Amino acid sequence: MKAGVLILAGCLVSIPPAAAQADKEVVKVNGTPIRQSEVMNRLWKRYGTETLEEMVDELLLRQDAQAKKVKAAPDEVNKRLERVRAQFPDPKILENQLEQAGSSMDKLKEDIGDQLVREKLIISRRRLSVKEGDLKKAFAEHRQQLGTPPGVHLRHILVKTESEAKDLLGKIKGGADFIHLAREKFPAPTGKINGGDYGMVSKGMLPPEIEEVAFAMKLNEVRMLPSPNGFHILQTLEKRAAAPAEYEKVKKDLREMLLQQKIKQALPEYVQELRRKAEIQP
């Protein structure tokens, strides 16, 4: 049986009379307004077709998963969510970034659930698996990348002027609390939350000019660094030496990486099969 998909593309570019009356002014330039409808029309022309195609594919996969009773268990969603949270030194930073993007933790969980369902669907329908031989081959080829890179536990404050930076540097060297000063000086909400503490940062993640200095600093040293963006105050709390990868320790993550590659390769063809069977009405 064909799946019915009704695409009302016209609703994305046309505004009904009631909505047109409430068309908001987004900004004024020398007294001339740019209205919300103008912005939406421009976005549709630039991204509409591509976005619509993505939405069709997502809906087809969702319908197929429902028909085949493929679901993501709550504990699977929570485990994947914890992996996302672990990338942030403070969970409030993640919540703040989601809010700034117009999303929420509930929406993130929903998106993770959809992603897991798609993965399980492709794995089961295409019978994807990763053999031991594939794992050992990938480990041999990528052993250096799979190892733990050197890292530094870094605190950071960015200010606009040299006088501000020198004042902060003097206060911190005099015993003032770095976190308290960072929360006072950081304009961004994330800085106020984590007090300028970046946590353990691996080599290769920082801008080169900051990384070179940060990894050369002694433990608990505080230093001022000028840059095109302003003046940085850096403090190193801990250093981590590079460590080679051990097969048994990275095996699980390596299997997940290879499986994700197989899913990515199999997904486009599977979606095309669903499209051929579906009734998609413009």
N, C-alpha and C positions, 0 to 999 in steps of 0.2 A: 504494500500500500504506500502510495506517495505521501510524503509529509507536506502539508500545506503551509506555505510561508507567505504572508501578505506584507509587502513592503510599501508603505505609504511615503514614498520619497517626496511627494509634493508638499507634505506637511512641514518638511524641513526648510523649505524656501518660501512658502507663502504664509502670510499672517492674516488671520481672520479679522473682521472689522472690530470686534471687541478688543482683541489683542493689540491691533494697530492704534486704538485710542490710548492705550496704556504704554505705547512705545516710549521707552525711557531715553533721556539724553545721557550718554556715557561720559562725554566731555565736550567742552566748548573751546574752539580755537578762534581767537579774535572775535568772539561773539557768535560764531557759526557752530551749531551743534553737530556732533556725530552721534547718531541714534543707535540703539541696541540692534535694531533690525538690519542696519547697514553692516554692523560688525558680523552678525550671524550670516548674512548673505555672502560676505567676503570669505568667511570661514568655510561655508558650504562649497563655494566655488573652488577653494584651494584644497580642502581635505574631505569634502562630502562623499565623493565616490569611493575613495579608499576606506573611509570609516564605515560606510554602508556595507561594503564587501566584508569587512571584518565582522560586523554585527551579524550578517547573514551566516557566515561560517560558524560563529559562536553559537547562534541559535540552532543551527543544524546539528552541531555536536551535542548540545544540551538535549535536544529532542531525541537524538539517537541513544544517548545515555539513559534517558528516562524510559525509552522503549525497551532497552536491554537491562533495566533495573541496576545500572551501575551507580554506586553511591560512594561518597567519602565518609568514613566514620569520624565522629567528633574528635577522637583521640589522634587520628591522623592529621586532621586540620590543626589541632593544638600543637602537635610536634613540629609541623612546618612553620607555624606562627612563632614558636619559641626560637627557631633558627633565625627568623627575621629579627626578632627582638634582641638576640644575642649580638647582633651587629652594632647595637647602640649601647653606649656606656650607661645610659639612663632611659628607662622605658618612656618617660615623659617626653623625651626628644622625639621618639617615633610618633607619639600621639600628636605632638605639636606639628610635625611635618605633614602628617595626614590631614590635620585640620587646615593647614595652609593650602593644601592641594584640593580642598573641598571634599575630603573623604573622612573616614572614621575607622576605628578599630573593627567595628561590626562589618563594615564594607570590605575591609581588608580580609577578614575571616571568610566572608562570602566569596571573594575573588580567589582566595587560596583553595577553598572547597571546589570551585569550578575548575581550577587548574588541576587539582588532584583527580577529579572525575575524568577530565580529558585524558590525563596520563594513563589512568587505569583502563579507560576505554580502548586506547590505542595499543597498550600492552597486551590486553586480552584478545583483541580482534586480529592483531598482527603477530601474536604469539612471540613477543619480543623477550629476549633474555640475554644475559651476559655470561659467557663461559669463563672458566678459570684461566684458560689459555689466553683469552682476550685481556683479562685483568693483568696477567704477568707480562704480556707484551706491552701494554700501556704503561705499566709501572717502570719497565726498563727504558721506555722512550721518554717518560716524563718525570723520572725520579728527582731530578734537580728542582723542577717546579713544584713537586709534591712535598718537598721538604719544608721545614719551618724557616722562614727568612729571618734575618736579624730584625729586632724591633726595639722601640724605645717608648717608655711611658712618658707622655709629654703633656705639659700644661702650656696654655697659650693665651695671650691677650693681644689684640690688635687695636692700636690707637692711631689718630690722624697725625699728631705732631710730635716732634722730637722732645719738646719740653714735657709733654704728658708722659712719654715713654721714660724719660730720665727720672721724673718724679715717681713713677710706679716702681722703677728699678731700685731706687733708693729706699722706698718703703718696704719692698719685699726683702731686700738684703738686710734691712733693719729689723726684720722679724714680723712684718705685717702679714696677715693671712692672704695668700694668693687667691684662693677661691672667693673670698669676700670681695677683694678688689676686682676680680674678673666679673662678678655679678653686677658690680657698680658700673663698670666701663663697657661691657658688651651690650650693644644696642639690640642684638638679635635675641629672641626668646630662648633659643637653644643655649646660648652662652649663659643666660641667667639661670637655666636649669642645671647645667653641668659644671658651672664655675670655671669654664675654660679647660676642663680636664678632658683630653682627647682619648685617654686610656692608652693601651698598648698599640702603637702604630707600626706596621711593618714597613720595611724599606721598600721604596717604590710608590708609596701612597701619598707622600708629601710633595709639594712643589720643590724642584731641585735645590733652589737657593736656601730653603728652610731645612730640607733634609740633610744637606751637607753639614750645616751648623749643628743641628739637633743630634746627629749621630757622632759628632766630634766632641760634644760637651761631656763634662764629668757629671757624675751623679749629684743631684741636688744643686747643680750650678744654675744660675739665673743669668740670662744674657739678653741684650737688646740687639735687634737686627732690623736695619732699614730695608724697605722694599718699595716698589712702585705703588703698592696699596696702602702704605703707611709705615708704622713702626711696630715690630713684633717684640713681645716679651716672651721668652721661652724658658721653661724649667724642665729638666729631666729628673724623673723620680726613680726609674728602673731601666735596666737594659737587658735585652734578651739576645743570646748568641744564636747564630744559625745552627740548625740541626738537620741532618740528612733524614730522608723519609724511610720509615720501616714498613715493609709490605703489609704485615698483619694490622698495623695501626691505621693505615690509609685505605685498606682494602674496601671497607664499606663505602667510604666517600668516593673512591674510584669507581666502584660498581654503579653508584648513583649517577656519576658524571657520564659514564659510557651509556647507561640506559637513557639518560636525557638526550644524548646525541642521537640515539636510535629513534626515539620518539619524535624528535625534531625532523628527522629525515623521512619518517613514515607519515607524518601528519598531513602534508599537502596532498598526497595521492589519496589518502582516506577521505579528506574533505571533498575532493573532486568526485569521488564515488557517491558521496551523499548528495552533492549538487545534481548529479545526473539523474538520481532517483527522485529528487524533490520537485515540487511545483512552486516555482518562484515567480510571483506576479508583480510586474512593475506598476 
